[in-house]
Amino acid sequence: MRKPLYSGAALTAWHALLSQGQLKAGERVLIHAAAGGVGVFAVQIAKAVGAYVAATAGPRNQDFLRELGADSDD
């Protein structure tokens, strides 16, 4: 029998946003280093919940963050 494979980064994002932060649809969240290991999961989880996601990262990662679902003021 195979054990399920879980990402530590994904579980960290889930725990921070939903278990500890109790993020709900319609709320706003700021995710720093959103193009990093935990950040990429945090952006997607927050969007799946229905939150507005403001995300920080370097200039070369801005398009990547929008592809993940981060909101933009553009």
Secondary structure, 3 states (H helix, E strand, C coil): CCCCCCCHHHHHHHHHHHHHCCCCCCCEEEECCCCCHHHHHHHHHHHHHCCEEEECCCHHHHHHHHHHCCCCCC
